[in-house]
Every structure is written in structure tokens, then in C-alpha cells.
Amino acid sequence: MIRIIQQRIKCIGCNACVEAADYRWRLSTKDGKCTLVGGIEKRGFYSVMVHDHELEDNLKAAQNCPVNIIKIHEI
């Protein structure tokens, strides 16, 4: 299992995470920021636990994020 964490408030809506893993990330039409699909908000951070098969794509999403607001932790 892996945990994906996003600090959404700092998102600039560049869409890099959506391009890397479109099944896990969406661009919000309300505010133009990227949203972690299935993410639960706690103190400004969104997180979700997912299976290992999503690791590679979400690592790319984290690496491509120009503001470094996506973190991946292997559990």
C-alpha cells in the first residue's frame, strides 16, 4: 500500500499530476486546482491510501509537480 498526500491550497493547477495519473487526479472546474480523487482532507492536507500498482504513475505526478505539494509514502 502507498499513501498519497497533497497540500491542495498551494496547487497552481498546472495539470502535471493529471497527465501522469488521470485516474487519481482531476482538475477542478470550480477553482482550477488539482484534486486528489478519493482524498480525505485533514488540516489542509488531502490523503488517500491506494494499492501498489498506482505507485509508478503517482511518483511521476509527484516528480512533475512544479510546487512540490505531492508526497508518496510506501506503507
C-alpha positions as a Markdown table, in Angstrom:
| # | Residue | x | y | z |
|---|---|---|---|---|
| 1 | Met | 0.0 | 0.0 | 0.0 |
| 2 | Ile | 1.0 | 3.6 | -0.6 |
| 3 | Arg | -0.2 | 6.9 | 0.8 |
| 4 | Ile | -0.6 | 9.9 | -1.4 |
| 5 | Ile | -0.6 | 13.3 | 0.3 |
| 6 | Gln | -1.4 | 16.6 | -1.4 |
| 7 | Gln | -1.3 | 20.1 | 0.1 |
| 8 | Arg | -4.0 | 21.4 | -2.2 |
| 9 | Ile | -4.0 | 25.0 | -1.1 |
| 10 | Lys | -0.6 | 25.5 | -2.8 |
| 11 | Cys | -1.7 | 23.9 | -6.0 |
| 12 | Ile | -1.2 | 26.1 | -9.1 |
| 13 | Gly | -3.4 | 23.9 | -11.4 |
| 14 | Cys | -0.6 | 23.1 | -13.9 |
| 15 | Asn | -2.2 | 19.7 | -14.7 |
| 16 | Ala | 1.1 | 17.7 | -14.4 |
| 17 | Cys | -0.4 | 15.2 | -11.9 |
| 18 | Val | -3.5 | 14.7 | -14.1 |
| 19 | Glu | -1.3 | 13.9 | -17.1 |
| 20 | Ala | 0.7 | 11.3 | -15.1 |
| 21 | Ala | -2.3 | 9.6 | -13.4 |
| 22 | Asp | -5.6 | 10.7 | -14.7 |
| 23 | Tyr | -7.5 | 8.1 | -12.7 |
| 24 | Arg | -6.2 | 9.6 | -9.4 |
| 25 | Trp | -6.2 | 13.3 | -10.2 |
| 26 | Arg | -8.7 | 15.7 | -11.6 |
| 27 | Leu | -8.7 | 19.4 | -12.4 |
| 28 | Ser | -11.4 | 21.3 | -10.6 |
| 29 | Thr | -13.7 | 23.5 | -12.6 |
| 30 | Lys | -14.6 | 25.5 | -9.5 |
| 31 | Asp | -11.1 | 26.8 | -8.6 |
| 32 | Gly | -8.7 | 25.5 | -11.2 |
| 33 | Lys | -6.7 | 23.4 | -8.7 |
| 34 | Cys | -6.0 | 19.7 | -9.0 |
| 35 | Thr | -7.9 | 17.4 | -6.7 |
| 36 | Leu | -6.8 | 14.1 | -5.3 |
| 37 | Val | -9.6 | 11.6 | -6.2 |
| 38 | Gly | -10.7 | 9.8 | -3.0 |
| 39 | Gly | -8.6 | 12.1 | -0.8 |
| 40 | Ile | -9.7 | 13.0 | 2.7 |
| 41 | Glu | -8.9 | 16.5 | 4.0 |
| 42 | Lys | -7.3 | 17.0 | 7.4 |
| 43 | Arg | -5.7 | 20.3 | 8.3 |
| 44 | Gly | -5.2 | 21.4 | 4.8 |
| 45 | Phe | -3.7 | 18.2 | 3.5 |
| 46 | Tyr | -5.5 | 15.6 | 1.4 |
| 47 | Ser | -4.5 | 11.9 | 1.6 |
| 48 | Val | -5.6 | 8.6 | 0.3 |
| 49 | Met | -4.3 | 5.0 | 0.7 |
| 50 | Val | -4.0 | 3.1 | -2.6 |
| 51 | His | -2.6 | -0.2 | -3.8 |
| 52 | Asp | 1.0 | -0.6 | -5.1 |
| 53 | His | 0.0 | -0.7 | -8.8 |
| 54 | Glu | -0.6 | 3.1 | -8.6 |
| 55 | Leu | 3.0 | 3.8 | -7.3 |
| 56 | Glu | 4.8 | 4.4 | -10.6 |
| 57 | Asp | 2.2 | 6.8 | -12.0 |
| 58 | Asn | 1.9 | 8.8 | -8.8 |
| 59 | Leu | 5.6 | 9.0 | -8.3 |
| 60 | Lys | 5.7 | 10.7 | -11.8 |
| 61 | Ala | 2.9 | 13.0 | -10.6 |
| 62 | Ala | 4.9 | 14.0 | -7.6 |
| 63 | Gln | 8.1 | 14.5 | -9.5 |
| 64 | Asn | 6.4 | 16.6 | -12.2 |
| 65 | Cys | 4.7 | 18.9 | -9.7 |
| 66 | Pro | 6.4 | 22.2 | -10.0 |
| 67 | Val | 5.4 | 23.3 | -6.5 |
| 68 | Asn | 6.3 | 20.0 | -4.7 |
| 69 | Ile | 3.0 | 19.6 | -2.9 |
| 70 | Ile | 2.5 | 15.8 | -3.6 |
| 71 | Lys | 4.2 | 13.3 | -1.4 |
| 72 | Ile | 4.2 | 9.5 | -1.8 |
| 73 | His | 4.9 | 7.2 | 1.2 |
| 74 | Glu | 5.1 | 3.4 | 0.9 |
| 75 | Ile | 3.4 | 1.7 | 3.8 |
